[in-house]
Amino acid sequence: MSSNPNETFYDYIFAGFGASASLLLLEMDRRNLLNNSKVLIIDPDPKKKNDKTFCFWAEEEEAIVADLHPLISHSWSEAVTGNQVISELNPYQYHHIQSIELYRRAQDILTKNGCSHLNSAVDQIRKDDKGSFICAAGKILRAGRIFDSRPPDYEKPSEKEVHIHQSFIGWVVETENPVIEEAIIHLMDFEVKQDGGTQFVYFLPFSKDTALVEITRFGSDIIHEEAARKHLESYLQKNFGNFTIKSVEKGCIPMSNAKILGEELPGISLLGSRNYAVKPSTGYAFKNMYRQAGAIANCLETSDEKGLDALNNSHVKSNRGRFAFYDALLLMILKYHPEYGKPIFKKLFSNTRFHHILQFLDEKSNLWEELIMFSRLPLKPFMQALFRRTVAESWLRPLIITLITLILITLGFQSKVQTVSGYALLISGMFLVGIPHGAVDHLLESGMWDQKKRIGFITQYLLQAAAMAAIWFVAPNPALLFFLVFSAWHFGQADGNLWDLPSVASTLWGASILFYILGTHQYETNLILSSLSSLNLPFECPVTALLPWLFYAFLKRNIHFGLTILWLSLSSMLPLMLAFGLYFIGQHSFTSWTQICRHLNMRDEKVWLHALPFHLGGWLLMAAFLLLWPVHDSDVTMNRWAVFFIFIACISLPHTISMKVVYTKKS
Ligand SMILES: Cc1cc2nc3c(=O)[nH]c(=O)nc-3n(C[C@H](O)[C@H](O)[C@H](O)COP(=O)(O)OP(=O)(O)OC[C@H]3O[C@@H](n4cnc5c(N)ncnc54)[C@H](O)[C@@H]3O)c2cc1C
């Protein structure tokens, strides 16, 4: 079918042959969708080992039980949970499948249908004008549909997202004596040391003397092998006496509501973890993958290409709804207060019937049941998590600035109380984030203060600032224009990065806000300009000039962007310095600060302390500028503002150059 001899065309290509791909193959085989199809599997792992244990719960009449029945090796109807009480799982049963059984079944299907297998990693999936294609083992491979289940990479989580790990080490053991109660599983036994995370033991009995016993940790870090060994040994010795280890299972599942990296490509169906199948708060994915396989097969049966594309989950879709919100709160608790994990789960298990918990985890409970369940849990950790999440909400900051703008307007234009409160706010903001956001440039390149490069860095930084000062001294007009151009570009970069704007739109936005703030204060702007250069702003900017951007923000459904336009428009009723200060601190500096902290992967306090020496140096430099820069005009106040802007121009140039590193690396 392909005209290029280096290209091969298939009906279906599976990039990755793990659990989700196997489940889909089973489903396609059940519906005879593989008959006469040319299929290629690409995976570097031949899948000959039992590398995972797949467990899930289901009611007896659910299709998954009938469909996967031949693969299910054990099923249990009773469980002991965190409170050491035996609970009936009814109407559910907890089922266990060994991964090797699933892979073997899928391999049998592949053999039966004469499918090909490429034992190699997919290097890339790309697109051209003929559609998407795979590069693997030096070949170009195309297909009617590509199923991509390669393990996902995640974007760095934003302030309101969490990415932690569920790591575990398990042993299949044989006890010396047949002492195991084989009908009862132990799901979350918290009677183990917590080691600064949330840790529990998980126990699946297979017979009177064999069981899988696993220590699991929810946390930012992964469980240490030595600590796990000790916990497992003491748990087994205490409960069952002597034992021998038959096999070991190790694993780590991301517990994350961060964005999965990768662009949407035509003709590609995402599967499994890559398609957000892992429930962030539990790490369970198996049943979701089974459901996804069913939905994909439905679309394949009716050749519904659009339906197939719609089954690709996005970050936005996966974070929608109340269950995603509950997951987010629990993740916040597990990340920032892992010590609350044990009391929360223990309370949950002692106060709520177990099948209700399973129903809730299946996202099939109703709001009333959920409220009853939450009312029985400790309130404080959830309130803290809610507070942290609300503070991280993108709309909160522009909303606060809108309120501040309104209050300042109400205080009266250039009234004493407006001036005092406005400037007090700006000076605090400059101290908190305005100057500090430009005082960590020394860390941006490598994330640490490179002692060897220190002298070179400081010299280069000061030289760039001095060059700007020199240009201003000799040729103020070009210096001013240059300052305006790079400021617009720099402001646009920070906001564009925040709102995911294309680079042209970012630069245009940067230029718009600068022109808007200056242009809606033409008189004051020209007063300062006259002290800075011989240039002036010949026309006033209409207050409604940002309306097209409001429309753009609406199209992008970006509340932060929309609210920013709202308060910027209102700020035209404030004096120039307050309007500019609100933007510079409230929007630009805070945004850059967050981007810097994420780039450095450090908490705010730590970054602020790292910034301190250069931050203080910044204030000193400003004082030196204000004292030493020659002022030769009668309006000294206006001249001081002019010198202040020259100072800002001088330190902004090296800062803008340094920040480019952050944005370039990010893109
Ligand atoms: C040890 C373990 C136990 C788990 N137990 C459970 C459980 O009991 N219940 C539950 O609901 N969930 C469980 N999970 C979570 C989830 O169900 C599994 O991670 C599941 O395997 C995810 O399926 P997948 O197809 O997305 O990924 P995988 O099954 O990991 O498949 C991905 C495949 O891609 C291949 N691959 C990697 N790179 C490339 C490349 N460049 N090109 C081509 N192929 C590539 C890999 O070799 C692999 O075969 C468990 C996870 C782990 C790690």
The ligand as an SDF file (V2000), in Angstrom:
LIG
                    3D

 53 58  0  0  0  0  0  0  0  0999 V2000
    4.1830   -3.6470   39.5320 C   0  0  0  0  0  0  0  0  0  0  0  0
    2.8550   -3.0350   39.1890 C   0  0  0  0  0  0  0  0  0  0  0  0
    1.6890   -3.6330   39.6520 C   0  0  0  0  0  0  0  0  0  0  0  0
    0.4490   -3.0660   39.3400 C   0  0  0  0  0  0  0  0  0  0  0  0
   -0.6760   -3.6410   39.8270 N   0  0  0  0  0  0  0  0  0  0  0  0
   -1.8790   -3.1110   39.5330 C   0  0  0  0  0  0  0  0  0  0  0  0
   -3.0630   -3.7200   40.0360 C   0  0  0  0  0  0  0  0  0  0  0  0
   -3.0100   -4.6850   40.7880 O   0  0  0  0  0  0  0  0  0  0  0  0
   -4.2530   -3.1810   39.6890 N   0  0  0  0  0  0  0  0  0  0  0  0
   -4.3500   -2.0950   38.8810 C   0  0  0  0  0  0  0  0  0  0  0  0
   -5.4600   -1.6430   38.5920 O   0  0  0  0  0  0  0  0  0  0  0  0
   -3.2320   -1.4770   38.4210 N   0  0  0  0  0  0  0  0  0  0  0  0
   -2.0050   -1.9620   38.7140 C   0  0  0  0  0  0  0  0  0  0  0  0
   -0.8710   -1.3590   38.2330 N   0  0  0  0  0  0  0  0  0  0  0  0
   -1.0090   -0.1150   37.4360 C   0  0  0  0  0  0  0  0  0  0  0  0
   -1.2670   -0.4000   35.9370 C   0  0  0  0  0  0  0  0  0  0  0  0
   -2.3450   -1.2650   35.8210 O   0  0  0  0  0  0  0  0  0  0  0  0
   -0.0420   -0.9830   35.2610 C   0  0  0  0  0  0  0  0  0  0  0  0
    1.0240   -0.0880   35.3360 O   0  0  0  0  0  0  0  0  0  0  0  0
   -0.2710   -1.3500   33.8120 C   0  0  0  0  0  0  0  0  0  0  0  0
    0.7750   -2.1550   33.4070 O   0  0  0  0  0  0  0  0  0  0  0  0
   -0.3780   -0.1430   32.9040 C   0  0  0  0  0  0  0  0  0  0  0  0
   -0.5630   -0.5950   31.6030 O   0  0  0  0  0  0  0  0  0  0  0  0
    0.0590    0.1420   30.3320 P   0  0  0  0  0  0  0  0  0  0  0  0
   -0.2770   -0.6360   29.1550 O   0  0  0  0  0  0  0  0  0  0  0  0
   -0.2900    1.5740   30.3980 O   0  0  0  0  0  0  0  0  0  0  0  0
    1.6350    0.1080   30.5950 O   0  0  0  0  0  0  0  0  0  0  0  0
    2.6440   -1.1940   30.6030 P   0  0  0  0  0  0  0  0  0  0  0  0
    1.8440   -2.3640   30.9900 O   0  0  0  0  0  0  0  0  0  0  0  0
    3.7310   -0.7670   31.4540 O   0  0  0  0  0  0  0  0  0  0  0  0
    3.0240   -1.2970   29.0950 O   0  0  0  0  0  0  0  0  0  0  0  0
    3.8850   -0.3810   28.4660 C   0  0  0  0  0  0  0  0  0  0  0  0
    4.7280   -1.1540   27.4880 C   0  0  0  0  0  0  0  0  0  0  0  0
    5.4750   -0.2330   26.7110 O   0  0  0  0  0  0  0  0  0  0  0  0
    6.7380   -0.7930   26.4820 C   0  0  0  0  0  0  0  0  0  0  0  0
    7.6480    0.2820   26.0850 N   0  0  0  0  0  0  0  0  0  0  0  0
    8.3740    1.1250   26.8690 C   0  0  0  0  0  0  0  0  0  0  0  0
    9.0480    2.0010   26.0920 N   0  0  0  0  0  0  0  0  0  0  0  0
    8.7340    1.7010   24.8080 C   0  0  0  0  0  0  0  0  0  0  0  0
    9.1130    2.2420   23.5620 C   0  0  0  0  0  0  0  0  0  0  0  0
    9.9150    3.3040   23.4660 N   0  0  0  0  0  0  0  0  0  0  0  0
    8.6280    1.6880   22.4510 N   0  0  0  0  0  0  0  0  0  0  0  0
    7.7630    0.6340   22.4990 C   0  0  0  0  0  0  0  0  0  0  0  0
    7.3740    0.0860   23.6630 N   0  0  0  0  0  0  0  0  0  0  0  0
    7.8440    0.6190   24.8070 C   0  0  0  0  0  0  0  0  0  0  0  0
    7.0900   -1.4780   27.7760 C   0  0  0  0  0  0  0  0  0  0  0  0
    8.0860   -2.4780   27.5820 O   0  0  0  0  0  0  0  0  0  0  0  0
    5.7410   -2.0490   28.1610 C   0  0  0  0  0  0  0  0  0  0  0  0
    5.5900   -3.3600   27.7060 O   0  0  0  0  0  0  0  0  0  0  0  0
    0.3740   -1.8910   38.5440 C   0  0  0  0  0  0  0  0  0  0  0  0
    1.5640   -1.3000   38.1170 C   0  0  0  0  0  0  0  0  0  0  0  0
    2.7840   -1.8530   38.4490 C   0  0  0  0  0  0  0  0  0  0  0  0
    4.0340   -1.1470   37.9980 C   0  0  0  0  0  0  0  0  0  0  0  0
  1  2  1  0
  2  3  1  0
  2 52  2  0
  3  4  2  0
  4  5  1  0
  4 50  1  0
  5  6  2  0
  6  7  1  0
  6 13  1  0
  7  8  2  0
  7  9  1  0
  9 10  1  0
 10 11  2  0
 10 12  1  0
 12 13  2  0
 13 14  1  0
 14 15  1  0
 14 50  1  0
 15 16  1  0
 16 17  1  0
 16 18  1  0
 18 19  1  0
 18 20  1  0
 20 21  1  0
 20 22  1  0
 22 23  1  0
 23 24  1  0
 24 25  2  0
 24 26  1  0
 24 27  1  0
 27 28  1  0
 28 29  2  0
 28 30  1  0
 28 31  1  0
 31 32  1  0
 32 33  1  0
 33 34  1  0
 33 48  1  0
 34 35  1  0
 35 36  1  0
 35 46  1  0
 36 37  1  0
 36 45  1  0
 37 38  2  0
 38 39  1  0
 39 40  1  0
 39 45  2  0
 40 41  1  0
 40 42  2  0
 42 43  1  0
 43 44  2  0
 44 45  1  0
 46 47  1  0
 46 48  1  0
 48 49  1  0
 50 51  2  0
 51 52  1  0
 52 53  1  0
M  END
$$$$
